[in-house]
C-alpha cells in the first residue's frame, strides 16, 4: 500500500493535467492526417516484371497505411481516455482537499465542545 502512495506522490500531477489536452489534440491531428490521405492508384502488369514488383510494393504500402490508420485511431482513443482519467483525478483531488478541510473543522469543533463540556 505504501508503495502505491509513494508512486502517486512522485508523479507530477500538475504536468500530467497540463499536458493532457495537448496529447488529445495531437492524437486527433494524427488520426485526421492519416485518415484523410488519398490511397495510391494501382496499375495492372506482369508479376515478375518491375511493374509487378511496383504493384506489390504499392499493395504493401496500402496495408501499412491501413495499419497506421488503425494505430492512430487507437492512440487517439487512448489519449481521450487519458484526458478523462486526468480530469477524474483532478476532481478526486478537490474532493480529498474538501474532505480534509471538513475533517479539520469537525476536529476543531470536537475540541471546543470537549473544552466546554469537561471544564478542567
Beta strands, then each sheet from edge to edge (+ up, - down):
end
